[in-house]
Amino acid sequence: MRVTMIGTGYVGLVSGVCFADFGHDVVCVDKDPAKIDVLNAGGVPIYEPGLAELVAKNVKAQHLSFTTKTKSAVKNADAVFIAVGTPSRRGDGHADLSYVYAAAKEIAGLLTGYTVIVTKSTVPVGTGDEVESIIRKTRPDLKPSIDFDVVSNPEFLREGAAISDFKRPDRVVVGTNSEKARAVMRNLYRPLFINETPIVFTNRRTSELIKYAGNAFLATKITFINEMSDLCEQVGANVQEVSRGIGLDGRIGKKFLHAGPGYGGSCFPKDTLAVVRTAQEAGTPLKIIEAVVAVNDARKEKMADKVIEGVGGKIHGKTVAVLGLAFKPNTDDMRESPAISIINKLAAKGAQIRAFDPEAMDEARGQLPDIAYCANAYECIDGADALVIITEWDQFRALDFNRVKSLMVEPVLIDLRNIYNPVRMAELGFAYISVGRPQ
């Protein structure tokens, strides 16, 4: 099938490349000529394991191409995906849909035959209705021979595991009442049938809400276990054992029950805020999700306080080594990363910050321009009064602690991801502070 992907951000690029790997002919479009130049030169503008190799493979096979020219890409396409950004609007937290609506208007003027227009971007309930209205208003001349359907097909990709998530998903959600559009979507996802992937067909508004409900629920699980970790610290319990004890219950499940510094990234922060605003406007406030948003924001600030307590309550003039800047491992995404709030608060209190991340430092420089960036973990640690682990990259899981101790002014380790054993760290002579576990 002929597929056009509007937007080569994280969702658009991964989805487009994976559809091409299924054997479809895919054209990825972006307004940013620099990004398209990078892709046409064989580069990839984001870090995602396996993505560069998959791009090269499918470009070579002539299933995948990149352009800034929307007109040629949309012409004769069977499906056009809108995968542009929907960031939170400043001031009110609503999703900014201006890019989605601009794409819809542009697509409308280019339709030459029946086309399925798919919203892949995460959008509030009712966005598909507005996209359809925009196209109808832009093209009042449309006849049955040049018609279209607007479909909701939300993404469920985890950064760092996006290719696997696309090719082996738990489910595919498709929102449409059109049998013709359903047939097109079945053909697009036909390669997944061999894995018996369930395709959930529903109406458009329900599909849009499924995405928000899913992310809000996962954010709630993270926030729940973070609050339980605070209780564990006060009563002498171990949050990791609590997580295992409840996670073995099939009704709860073990995923997203790892205590840490709070959630970040491109999805959970903006999606929880957007669904809260949608619910408030609908007159049905979501009190649980409102609490999740507030608790998570406070969580990041609280982690900075944990670092300050770890160095005796006075951080001014101290050198703090930070390992990990991305919001999670295997990505360079800095959006809403806990590292930003933690570092900013420590720096405001007078700490000197040195940092290292395997992939995210170029992104971090734009948001944290006033800290020192190091070439590796040991350079970062050298001369530090405290070491803070914020992101659990694999290479931070087997540090040489004899070397670490010799490099540090004081052997103080604040492990915000609980990747080390408290007893072992005490044996090595470290003042070791973790999350939700007895000292």
N, C-alpha and C positions, 0 to 999 in steps of 0.2 A: 504494500500500500504506500501511497505518497503522503508523507507527514511533514508538516511545517511546525516548528517550535519557535514561538515568539518570546525571546528572552534567553540569554545564555548565562544566567546566574546559576546558582547551585542546582536548583530544581530543574530548570530548563535544559542545562547542559547534560546532567546525568540522565534525565529522561530521554532526551534526544539520542544520546549515544547508545543507550540500552535498546531503544526501539530499532535503531540501525543494526545493532547486533542481533536482533530478532530476524533481520532480513528485510525490513522495510526501508524505503528510500526516504531519508530524512534531510531536511534543510533547516539549519538553525539560524535564526535572524537576530541581530542585535543592532541598536542604534549607535553603539559605541564602536567606531571604526578601529580604535586601538585594540579592543578585545578581539574583534574579528581578525585583525592582522596577526595577533598572537596565535589564534587557533589555526589560521591558514598556514602559519609558519611551523606548525607542528607542536606548539606549546599549549599549555593549559593554564588558564588564569586563576584556578583555585587548586588547593591541595585536597585530593581524595584518593586513597589507595586504589591503584589499578585503573584509574580513569585515563591517564595519559596513554597507557598501552592500548586501551579499548578505542580511544579516539584514533590513534595511528592505524590500528587494524581496520577500522571501518571506513576511514578516508581512503586507504589503499584499495579496499574492496569496492569503492565508489558507491557505498550506501550512505555516506555522510558528507555533507558540505556545509560551509558557513558563508554568510553574506550579510550585507547591510541593506540589501534591496528587498523590501517586503513584497513588492508587486510581483516579481518573478517567482518568489517563494510560495506565495499564496495561490497563484494561477495553477489550476488543475489539481490542487491538493485535495485529498479525500478527508483529511482532518487537520485542523489548525489549532494548535494548543497555545493558550495564553499562559505564559509562565513568567510574568514580570513580577517585580517586587511589590509587596503590600506592607510597607513599614507602618509603625504606629505614628499617627499624626501628633505633632507637638501640641501639648496643651490638654487634649481630651482623651487620648488613648485609642481612638477609633482607628481602624485600618485605613490607610490612605489608598484609595482605589483609583486615583487619577491615572496611573499607568495602565491599569486594566481597561478603563473606559476609553482611553486614547487608543489602545490597541484594537478594541472592538470597533471604534469608528473607522480606523484605517483599514481593517479587514473588510468591513462592509463595502467600501468603495471598490474592492478588488475581486469580489465574488463573481465567478463566471459559470458556476454550475453547483449542483447540490454539494454542500460542505457541512461537515460536523465541526462546530467551533467548541472547543473544550477548555473550560477554566481549570487549569492545573494549579494556579496560584491559590494560596489559602485566602478565602474571602468570606465575609459575613453572609448570613442567611439573606437571601433575596438578591444577591449580586447577579446571579444568572438571569433573573427576570429583567434587571436593568440593562445587562449586556444585550439581551434580545431586543429590548425596547430601543436601545441606541441604534442597533443595526436596522431595525424596521424604519426608524425615523430617517436614518441616513440614506437608506435605499428603498424609498416608497415604490420604486419601479419593479421590485422583485416579483417574479412570476414563479409558478410551481416548477418550471424547468430550471430556474436559478434560485433554488430555495436553500434553506439551512436549518439546522437544529443547534441549540446551545445546550451543552452537556456539562455537568459537574463531575470531575474526576480527581478528587483530592490526592495529594501525595502523602506517603507515610515513610519517608526516607530518613534514616539516621545518619548524620554526618559521621564519616569514618567507616560506615558499612553500607553506603548508599547503593552500590552496584548489586550487592547481595540482596538487599531489601527489595530492589526493583525486580530482580530476576526470580527471587524466591519469596514472594510476599506472603504475609498471613492471609491477606484478602485484597481484592481490587473492588473499589466502590465506584459505581457509575450512577449518576443521577439524571434520569430522563424518562419521559413518558412516551417517547417516540420509538416505535419498533424499528424504523429505518435507522435511527441513530444507534440503537442497541446492536443491530447487526454489524455496523461499522466498528463499534467498540469491541465486540466479540472477536472480530477479525484482527484487530490491532493486538489484542492480548491472547490470541490463539496459542502462541508458543508456551504459555503458562498452563494450558490445559493438561499437558503431560504430567505436570506436578500436582494436578487436581486442585489448583488454586481456586478457592471460592470467589466468584464474582457476585457481589451484592448489588443488585439493581434496585433502585428506589427512585423517589421523585427528587427533583433538583434541590429543593430546599432541605430535605432530609440529608442528602449527601453533603451539602455544605456544612450542616450542623454536626455531622459525624466527625469531621476533621477537628473541629473546635472541641467537641466533647471528649474525643480521644486524648488530645494534648492536655486539656484541663485535668483529666483524670490522672494522667501520668505525672503532671506537675504536683498534683495533690499527694500522690504516693511519696514523691521525693520530699515534699515539705513535711508530711506526716512523720517520716522516719527521722528527719532533722530535728523536729521538736521532741521526739522520743529520745534522741541522743542527748539533748539537754537534760531531760529527766534522768537518764542513765548516769550522767556525770554527778548529779546531786544525790542519788541514792546508792551509788556504788555498783551499778549494773553495767553490762557490756552490750552496747547497741548492736554489735555484729552478731552476737548470739541471739539477741532479741529478733533481729532480722531473719536469721535462719529459722528460728522457732516459729515465727508466724508465716514465713515464706513457703514453708513446706506444706502449709494448708492450701489445697488446690483452689479454694475460693479466693485466695489472696495472691499467691504466686510470688516468686522470689525476685523478679525483675523490678528495678527502680526502688529498691529498698536499701540503698547504700548511702549512709550518712556522709555529709560533706559540707562544702561551703555554700550550697544553694545552686539552683539551676540557672543556666544562661543559654546563649545561642540565639539562633535566628527565629526559632519557633515558639518555645514555651513562654518567654516573657511577653512577646507581642500578642500571641494568641489568647493567653489567659486574660490579658487586659482588654482585648477586643471583644471577647465573649461576655465579659463583665459589662462593658458599655452597651452591647447589643441587648443584654437582658434588662439592664436598667431602663433603656428606651422602650422596651416591650412591657414594662411594668411588672416584671417578674425577676427581681434582683437575685443573683446567685451568691448568697452569703458565704458559702463555703469557699468558692473561688475567690471572692473578694479578700477573704482572710488569707488564702494561699498567696496571693499577690503581695499583700502587706508583710506577711511573715518572711517570704523569700527576700524581699528588699532589705528587711532588717537583718536577715541572716548574714548577708555579706559584710555589713558593718560590724556585726558581732564577731566575725572571724578575725577582723583586724584587732579587735579588743583582746582576743585570745593570744595573738602574737605579742601584743604589748604586755600582757600579763606574763607571758613566757620569758620575757627579758627583765622581769622584776618590776614592771609597772612604769618604767621610764624608757621611752623609745628615742627621745631627742638625742641626736648625735650618734646613734647606733647605726651600724651597717647591717642591712637585712638582705640575705640572698634569697631570691625567689626562683624556684624551679617550676616551670609551667605557667603559660599565659593564656593559651587557648581555653575555651570554655570546657573542652573535653579533649581526650587524646585523638590522634589520627585525623586532625583537621587543623587548618590555620585560622579558623573562624574566631574572631575576638568579640563578636557582637554580644553585649550584655554579660561578658565573662566576669565571674566573681573576682578575678585577678584585678580588674580595673578598680572596683570599689575598695578592695583591700589595700592595694598599692596607694591609691589616692589618699586614703585616710592615714596610712602610715607616713607617707611623705608630708602630709599636712601637719603631722605631729613632730616633724623634724627628723625622720629617719632618712638615711641614705640608701636608696634601693638599687640593687644590682639584679639582673634577671637573665634567664636563659630559657628558651623554648625551641624544640627541634624544628618547628615549622612556622610559628606564628609571629616571629619577631618583626618581620617587615610590616605586617598588619598592626602590630602593637605600637610601633613607632608613631603611627598617626594618632593614637589615642593616649599614649603615655610617652610623650616626647622628652620628658625631663629626667628619665632614669637611665642608668648605665646598662648597656646590653653586652653580654659576654659570649665568647665563642663556644663555650662548652660548660658543663655543670661544674667542673672543678675550678675553672677560672672564676665562675660566679661565686663559688663558696669561699675562695681565698680571701682571708681577712675579715670574714663576716662575724658579727656578734650573734646572729641567729640565722638558721636555715628554715625556710618555709616551703613546703611542697603543696602547690595549689592544683596542679593538673597531673594525673597519674600516668604519664607516658611510661612505656615499658622500660626505657633506659634509665629511669629513676628508681626502678625496683631492685636494682642490684648494685648500689653504690658501694665503693670501697670505703668503709667507715673508719678504718685506721688512717687512711689518707685524708678523709673529710675532717676528722678530729684534729689532725696535725695542721690543717689549713685554717681552722677557725680560731677566732680569739677566744670564744667560749663555745663549748659543745652543746648548743641548744637547738633542738629540732622540733618544729611545729609541723606535724604531719596532718594536713587537713583532708587527706584521702584514706587514712588508716592503712597504708600499704606496708608498714613495718610492725614487728612484734614488740610490744612495750617491754616485756621481760628481757628480750635480747638487747634492746637499745640501752636498757639500764646496765646490763652486764658490760656493754661497750663503753660505759661512762658518760652517756648522754643524758641531759635533762630533756626528756621526751614527752611531748604533749600531743595527744591525738583527739579525735572527736568521739564523744560518747563512750569512752572506755576508761576503766580505772587507771590512775597513774601508776 
